Amino acid sequence: MQNRILSAAFSLMAMSGAAMAQSYSWDLANEYGESTIMGQADQVFIEAVQEASGGEMTITGHYGGSIGYKSVDQFDAVGDGALDMADTITTSLSGIEPLFLLSSLPFIANTNADAKLLWEVARPHYEELFEKHNQVLLWATPWPPSGIWAQEPITSAEEMKDLKIRGWDASGVRTLSNAGSTAVQISWADTVPQLAAGSINSVLTSADGGASSKFWEFLDDFTAVNYSMALNMTHMNKDIYDSLTPEQQDIIRAAAEKASDAAWEDLEKRVEQNFEEMRANGVTITTDVPADFLEFLRQSGQEVYDEWLSNVGPVGQQILDEYAEKRGS
C-alpha cells in the first residue's frame, strides 16, 4: 500500500514538473524591417521574454513582411489565431476601427512628448478595441516624425501638384490629395517596387522608414514637415495569452514594458542617426519649411479631423479634450 502511495506521489510530481517545463514557441510578424525603431523594440521584447522564462517561451521575429502578411492583414490574422502576435502600423486599420487613425491625424502631435501623451490618453480605448477583436495590446512604438521624400525640396503648394505620392493610410491620402497631389495608399511592402517602377515619385513617411529601405536609391530630398507620428502597436492573440499562467503573463507584460521604454527612449537619437545616414548617402534634408506652407497642409487635413470625429463618435472628442487639457493647449 505504501509503495502504491509513493508511486502515485512520484507520478504526480513528474506530471507537475512536465507542466511547469512546458515550452512555448511563437511567431511575431512585422511588415517593417528589423533595423527600424519598431523592429528593434520587437527584439528587446523577444530577448526579455526568452531570458525571463529561462528559455521556455521563445518568439521568432519575422521582418519585412517575410511571413506573408501586410499590416492591414495582420490584425485579423492575430485575432483569428493564424498569427500568434504582430507589430502593426495601426493607422492602416482605420477601416476596421476608425479610432486607429488617431495618431495619424495631421499635425496632432508636434513633439515626442506630445506623441507619448496622446498614446497614454488613448491607450485604454485602444485596449478595449483589441479585446473586442480577441487580442491583447502589449505596447506601442512611435514612428519618428513623418515628412516628404521626393526628388527636390517640397516647400510650397505649387510643388505639391507635381507629386505622385504614397500615403500609408486614408487620412494621409485625403490630406495630400486636398493639397493638390496625386496620392495613393500603398502598403510598405509595395512602396519600393512602386518607386522602382516610376508609379510614384514621392513618399510620405519618416526618415527612419525611408532610411531602412534605402530611399536614396530613388529620391534625393527629405522635407521635414512633421506631418504626424504614427504608432505601431504590438498585439497578441487573446486565446494564447489567456492560456498562460499568471506568472507567464507577467513575463509577457514586463517584457512589453521594456520594449516600450526602449522605443520611446530611442526616438530622439533615432532621428539624428537617420539624418546622419541619409546625408552620408547624398540625401538633402530640408528643415526650413515656410510657416504658410505648413498652415496650408494643416488646412488640407481639416476635413480628415471632421470625418474622424464623425466616425468615432463622442469618444473621439473625449480623447482630444483630455489630450488638450493635459497638454496645456
N, C-alpha and C positions, 0 to 999 in steps of 0.2 A: 504493500500500500504506500509506504513512504517513498519507495523508488518511483512509483507512478506519479506521485505528487511532485517529486523533484524533476521528473522528466517533463511534466506539464509546465512547470515553472520555467525550466530552461527553454522550452518551446516558445512560451510567451515572450521571454526576453529576446530570443532570436528574432521573433516576428517584430517586436518593438524596435530592435536595432535596425532591422531591414527597412522599416517605415521611416525611421529617423534618417537613414542613409539614402533615402530615395533621391535620385538626381533629376534635374530638370534641364532641358536644352531648348532654347527659344531663338527665334529669328526676329531681328529688328530691321525694318525696311526704311530706307531714306532715299528720296529721289535725287538729293543733292550729294555732292562729293564729300569724302571723308575729311578733306582739308578745310572745309567750310566751318564756320563757327558752330553750326548745329551738329555737323559730323564729329567735331572734336568733343562737344558736350556728350554725344552718344558714347564716345569712347570712355569718358570719365565714368559714366553710368555703368557701362559694361564691366569695366575693371573693378569698380566699387562693389558690384553685386558678386562678382567672382571671388573677390577677397573676403568679403564679409560672410559669405556662405561656405567658405572653405572648399570652393570648387564644386559644390553640389548644385549650384544654379549657374548655368553658363548661357551667355547670349552671343549670338553671331550677328555682327552688323553687316548689312548689305547696302552699299552706297551706289550713287549714280544710277538709281533705278535698276540695278543689276538683277533684282529678284523678280522684275517684270511688272511692277506696279508704278503708276504715276500717282502723284499726291492725291488727286481727286478720287482715285480708286482705293487708296489705302484705308480711308475711313470706313467704308462698308466692309472691306476685307477684314479689318480688325474686329469690327462688330460681329461679323458672321463667323469668325474663327479661322478664316483662311490664312490670316496673318496673326502671329502672336502679339506683336506690337509694331508700332511705326512712328516715325518722326515726320510730321506732315505740315506743310505750309497751309494753315487753316483758312486763310482768305480764299483759297480755291474751293472751299466747301460752302460758300455762301448760298449756293443753290439748294443745299440740304438744310442748312440753318443760317438765316441771314445775320445772326449775331456774330458769326465768324468773320464778317467783313470789318469788324470794329477797328482792329489795329492797322488796317489798310486805308481807312478814311483819309482823304487828302489833308496833309499838314496837321493832323490831330495831335501828334507828339513831335516836338521840335528838338528835344534833348533826350539823352539816355535816361535821365531821372523821370522825365515825363512818360516815356515808354514803359518804364517799370511800374510807375504809379498806376497807369491805365490798366496794365495787366493785373495788378493787385486788386484794383477795384472790381474788375470784371471776372476775376477767377471763379468766385462761387457760381456765377451764371454759366461759365464755360463747363464747370464740373457737372452741373445739372444736365447739360446737353450731352456730354459724353456718357453719363449714366443712362440717360434716355435711350441711347443707341448701344447699350450693352458694352460700355467701355469705361476705363478708369483713366482720368487725366493725371499724368505724372509730373510734368513740368513744361515750361515754355522757354524757348530760346529766341532772343531778339535778332532780327536782321539788322545789320548796320544801316544807316540812313540810305534810302534809295535815291538814285539820280538817273541821268540820261546818258547812256553810252551811244555815241554817234561818231561820224567822221570828223565833225567840227563842233566847236562850242555852240550850245543852243541857249541863247540868252534873249530871245525876242519872240513875240507872237508870230511874226512873219516867218522865222526859221522853223517853227513848229509845223508849218504847212508842207515842208519837204520831207517829213519823216514818215516812213513806213515802219511803225514801231510795235514791238512786243510789249504787252502788259501781262502781268501774272494773274489778274482777276478782273471781274466785271467792272469794279469801280475804277480801276486804272484805265481800262479801255474806254469807259464812258468819259472820264476826265480828259484823256488825251484826244479823244475824238472831238469833244467840245472845244478843245484848244486848237483844232484845225488839222490834226494829224490823221493819217490813215492808221488806225490802231486795231490790233488783233490780239485775242487771248491765246497764248501758246504755252504749253507746258514747258517746264525746264528742260526735260529730256529732248524736246524737239527744237529748242532755241538755236543751238549751234548749227544743226543741219539747215535750218531756215536762213541763218546768216550766210552760210556757205553757198546756198543756192541763190542768194540775192533776193529772196522773197521779202525780207525785211532789211532795213538799213540802220536800225537803231533798237535799243532795248532799254526799258525801264526796269532797273534792278539796282542792287547795291554794288559798291566797289568790290565787296567780298565775293559776291556771286560771279561777277564778271572776271575777277582775277582767277578764281578757281577753275574757270572754263577757258582761260586764255583768250579773252575777247580781243586782246591787242592784235591777234592774227587777222581781225576783220575791221576793227574800229580804233580810231586814234584819239578820241577825247571822252572824258567823263565830266559832265556838268553836274556839280553837287547841288541840286535843288532841294535836297532833303524832303522829298515828297512824302514819305512815310517810313515807319519802322515796323514792318510786318512781323508777325510771330509764327514760328514753327512750334507745334506742340507735340510732345511725345505721349502716346496713349497705348493702353494695353487692353487686351480682351478681358472683359469682366469675369467671365466664367473661369478663366485661368487664374486670375487674381483671387477670386473668392475661394478657389480650391486650395489655396496655400494656407499654411498655419499662420497665426498672428505674428509669430517670430519671423517667418519668411516674408510676410507683408511688410513688416518693419524694415527688413533689409532692403526691399524694393523702394520704400518711401525714403529711407535715409540716403540711398544711392541717387535717387532722383533729386533730392535736395542738394547733394554735392554737385550734380551735373548742372542744376540751375544756377547755383552760386558761381561755378566756373564760367558759365556762359555770360552772365551779366558782368562779371569782373573782366572778362576777356574783351568786352565790347569796345572799350575806349582804345586800347592798344591795337586791336584788330584793324581799325580804320587806318591808323598810322602805318601799320605793316603793309596793308593793301596798297596804300598810296605809294609807299616806297617801292614796292614790287612793280606797280604799274608804271611809275616813272622810269624805272630801270628797263622796262620793255617798250619805251617810247610813247607812252600814253600821256597826253596833256590833261591835267586836272584843273578844271575851271571852277574856282570857288567864288570869284567876284561876279555874283549874279544880281542883276538890277532888281531893285525892290518892286518896280512896276511890273516886271515880268513875273515875279513870284506872286504878286497880287492877281495878275491875270490867270495864273494857274489855279490859285485858290478859288477864284470866281468860276473857273471852268469846272471845278469839282463840287460846287454848291448843291447841285441837284442830286449828287450822289448822297450827300447828307440827308436831304429831304426824303429821298426814296428809301434810304436805310431806316430812318425813323418810322416811316410809314409801315415798312415790312416787319420791323422788330416789335413795334408796339411800345407800350409805356415803359417797359424795362430798358429800352434804349435811352430814352430821355433820363431815366433814373440814373443810369451809369454815367452819362455825360454830366449830369448835375453834380453827382458825388465827386467825379473826377475834377471838375472845375472848382468845386469847393476846397478839396484837399490840395489842389494845385495853387490855389490863391488867385484864380483868374475869373 
